[in-house]
Amino acid sequence: MSNHSFMSLRIFLFVLLFLSATTSSFALDIPPSPTGYVNDYAHLLNAQTKNDLESVLSGYESQTSNQIVVAVFDSLEGESLEDFSIRLATQWKVGQKDRNNGVILLVFIKDRQLRIEVGYGLEGALPDTVASTIIRNEIIPHFKAGNYEAGIIAGISAIQKAIAGEFSAESSPIAYRHRSTFPKVVLLVLFSLLLVDFVRYSFYLKTNTANPRRYSWGGWFMRFAILLFVLRIVFEIFFRALLMRGGHYGSRSGYSSGGFGGGGGSFGGGGASGRW
């Protein structure tokens, strides 16, 4: 294989690296700050159920100052559930700024996935294990039966009980904390680049056998390792910068903004995810 071919292959893999680092940021737009506690972008809930939940959650905030928000979507459009959830929580800022006492229940119908995202201030009252148990025991059985409204109502009730100390996890299931936002495919591409350079170094040795100043194995790969390290840092910084912007790149999905907004609550990835 010629040096030109190697250079073309490295350029191709570099482009793939760049695209893989940015694709998930553009996968699904974050809706603007919601107009209420129940945000049904999939048009799943009937009007009566939605109104009842709005009343319950509004009264709950008045009594406790805790904010519980529901967000129902049609699809993740290929994006990671945990990545989208923390982006949405970061932008919506559910909960009070000085208490970080917000909770978001996210449901994605076509993907058959859901998540309870918990604000910093409620992670002690609603730890990952309890959130996971609520998903598994209180919500998913209803979802599997096709009764989404009952599942959401049961989930909200269990979340309120857990925060009040009236709900306990029966077991210690696996809780899914927020995963790294840096796509794993990027690491795979970096590893592929390393393999390509290994092959390139083998050809370099064969064509420079008589050269006393040729690169040693350590010298060759040290340079390449430094380059890969710098690329990884650059792309992760770029990706995280996009993530913290909330991923709002237009209103492609037609979400409407309104008067309801979070009080400035912060989230750190606490909570749990599940499938049905």
C-alpha positions in Angstrom: 0.0 0.0 0.0 1.4 3.4 -1.0 1.9 6.4 1.3 -0.7 8.2 -0.7 -3.2 5.4 0.1 -2.3 5.6 3.7 -2.8 9.3 3.8 -6.2 9.0 2.1 -7.3 6.4 4.6 -6.2 8.5 7.6 -8.1 11.6 6.2 -11.2 9.4 5.8 -10.9 8.1 9.4 -10.3 11.7 10.6 -13.5 12.9 9.0 -15.3 9.9 10.4 -13.9 10.8 13.9 -15.2 14.4 13.5 -18.6 13.3 12.4 -19.0 10.7 15.1 -18.2 13.2 17.8 -20.8 15.7 16.6 -23.6 13.5 15.2 -25.3 12.7 18.5 -25.4 16.4 19.4 -27.6 17.1 16.4 -29.8 14.0 16.7 -32.8 15.5 18.6 -33.5 19.1 19.5 -34.4 20.0 23.0 -37.8 21.7 23.3 -37.9 25.2 24.7 -38.9 25.6 28.4 -42.2 23.8 28.9 -45.6 25.4 29.3 -46.6 23.1 32.1 -45.7 20.1 34.2 -46.9 17.6 31.7 -45.4 17.9 28.2 -46.8 15.4 25.8 -45.0 15.9 22.5 -46.2 12.4 21.4 -49.9 13.2 21.9 -50.2 10.2 24.1 -52.3 11.4 27.0 -55.9 12.4 26.8 -56.9 15.9 27.9 -58.5 14.8 31.2 -55.5 12.8 32.3 -53.2 15.7 31.4 -55.3 18.2 33.3 -55.5 16.0 36.3 -51.7 15.5 36.4 -51.1 19.2 35.9 -53.3 19.9 39.0 -51.6 17.2 41.1 -48.1 18.4 40.2 -48.9 22.0 40.7 -50.4 21.3 44.1 -47.3 19.2 44.9 -45.0 22.0 44.1 -47.0 24.4 46.2 -46.8 22.1 49.2 -43.2 21.0 48.9 -41.4 23.3 46.5 -40.3 20.2 44.6 -40.9 20.2 40.8 -41.8 17.0 39.0 -42.1 17.3 35.2 -43.2 14.8 32.7 -41.9 14.7 29.1 -43.3 12.2 26.6 -41.6 12.0 23.2 -42.3 9.9 20.1 -38.7 8.9 19.5 -35.1 9.5 20.5 -34.2 9.6 16.8 -31.2 7.4 17.4 -29.8 9.5 20.3 -28.6 8.0 23.6 -31.4 8.2 26.2 -29.0 9.4 29.0 -27.4 12.0 26.8 -30.7 13.5 25.7 -32.1 13.4 29.2 -29.2 15.3 30.8 -29.3 17.9 28.0 -33.0 18.4 28.5 -32.5 18.7 32.3 -29.7 21.2 31.8 -31.8 23.4 29.6 -35.1 23.2 31.4 -33.6 23.7 34.8 -36.5 22.0 36.7 -36.4 22.6 40.4 -35.5 25.6 42.6 -32.1 27.1 42.1 -31.1 27.0 45.8 -32.5 23.5 46.3 -32.0 21.7 43.0 -35.1 19.8 43.8 -36.4 18.8 40.4 -37.3 15.5 38.8 -38.1 14.7 35.2 -39.9 11.6 34.0 -39.0 11.1 30.3 -40.8 8.5 28.1 -40.0 7.6 24.5 -42.8 5.5 22.9 -41.2 4.1 19.8 -37.9 3.3 21.5 -39.8 1.8 24.5 -37.4 3.5 26.8 -37.9 5.8 29.8 -35.8 7.6 32.4 -36.2 9.3 35.8 -33.7 12.2 35.9 -33.1 13.4 39.5 -31.8 16.8 40.5 -28.8 17.1 42.9 -30.9 18.1 45.8 -33.1 15.0 45.7 -30.5 12.4 45.0 -30.5 11.5 48.7 -34.3 11.0 48.9 -34.6 9.5 45.4 -31.3 7.5 44.8 -30.6 5.6 41.7 -31.7 2.2 43.2 -35.1 3.6 44.2 -35.6 5.3 40.8 -34.8 2.0 39.1 -37.2 0.1 41.3 -40.0 2.6 40.5 -39.4 2.2 36.8 -39.3 -1.6 37.0 -42.1 -2.2 39.5 -44.5 0.8 39.2 -44.2 2.0 35.6 -43.1 -0.8 33.2 -45.9 -3.3 34.1 -48.5 -0.7 33.0 -46.5 0.2 29.9 -46.2 -3.5 28.9 -49.9 -3.7 29.1 -50.3 -0.7 26.8 -51.7 1.5 29.6 -49.2 4.4 29.4 -51.4 6.8 31.4 -51.7 4.5 34.3 -47.9 3.9 34.2 -47.1 7.6 34.3 -49.6 8.2 37.1 -48.1 5.3 39.1 -44.6 6.6 38.5 -45.4 10.1 39.7 -47.1 8.8 42.8 -44.1 6.6 43.6 -41.7 9.4 43.1 -43.6 11.6 45.5 -43.7 8.8 48.0 -40.0 8.2 47.7 -39.2 11.8 48.2 -41.4 11.8 51.3 -39.6 8.7 52.6 -42.7 6.5 52.1 -41.3 4.3 49.3 -38.5 1.8 49.7 -36.6 -0.3 47.1 -37.3 -4.0 47.6 -33.9 -4.9 46.1 -30.8 -3.4 44.7 -31.2 -3.4 40.9 -28.7 -2.0 38.5 -29.1 1.7 38.3 -28.0 3.5 35.2 -26.1 6.7 36.0 -25.5 9.2 33.3 -23.0 7.7 30.9 -20.1 9.5 29.4 -21.3 12.0 26.8 -18.2 11.3 24.6 -19.4 8.7 22.0 -17.8 5.3 22.2 -17.5 5.2 18.5 -14.9 8.0 18.7 -12.7 5.7 20.9 -13.2 3.0 18.3 -12.1 5.3 15.5 -9.0 6.4 17.5 -8.1 2.7 18.0 -8.6 2.1 14.3 -6.2 5.0 13.5 -3.6 3.4 15.8 -3.9 0.1 13.9 -3.5 1.9 10.6 -0.4 3.6 11.8 1.0 0.3 13.0 0.7 -1.1 9.5 2.2 2.1 8.1 5.1 1.8 10.5 5.7 -1.7 9.3 6.0 -0.5 5.7 8.2 2.3 6.9 10.7 -0.1 8.4 10.8 -2.2 5.3 11.6 0.8 3.1 14.1 2.3 5.5 16.2 -0.6 6.6 19.5 1.0 5.8 18.6 4.4 7.3 20.5 4.8 10.7 18.3 7.7 11.6 15.0 6.0 11.1 12.4 6.2 13.8 12.4 3.6 16.5 9.1 1.9 17.5 8.8 4.0 20.6 9.6 7.3 18.8 7.2 6.6 16.0 4.2 5.7 18.2 4.9 8.3 20.8 4.3 11.0 18.2 1.1 9.4 17.0 -0.1 8.8 20.6 0.3 12.4 21.4 -1.6 13.4 18.3 -4.5 11.0 19.2 -4.5 12.3 22.8 -4.8 15.9 21.6 -7.5 15.0 19.1 -9.5 13.2 21.7 -9.3 16.2 24.1 -10.3 18.7 21.4 -13.3 16.7 20.3 -14.5 16.0 23.8 -14.3 19.7 24.7 -16.1 20.5 21.5 -18.8 17.9 22.1 -19.3 18.9 25.8 -19.6 22.6 24.7 -22.4 21.6 22.4 -24.0 19.5 25.1 -24.0 22.3 27.6 -25.7 24.6 25.1 -28.6 22.3 25.4 -28.5 21.0 21.8 -31.1 23.5 20.6 -30.4 24.0 16.9 -33.8 25.2 15.8 -37.4 24.2 16.2 -37.5 21.3 13.7 -40.0 19.4 15.8 -42.4 22.2 16.2 -42.3 22.5 20.0 -44.0 25.5 21.5 -42.6 27.6 24.2 -44.6 29.0 27.1 -44.7 30.6 30.5 -43.8 27.7 32.7 -40.1 27.4 33.3 -37.8 25.7 35.8 -36.5 27.6 38.8 -32.8 27.1 38.0 -32.3 23.6 39.3 -29.2 21.6 38.5 -28.8 18.0 37.5 -25.7 15.7 37.6 -26.9 12.5 35.9 -28.6 10.9 39.0 -31.5 8.7 38.3 -32.3 5.5 36.4 -33.3 4.3 33.0 -35.4 1.3 31.8 -37.0 -0.4 28.8 -40.3 -2.3 28.4 
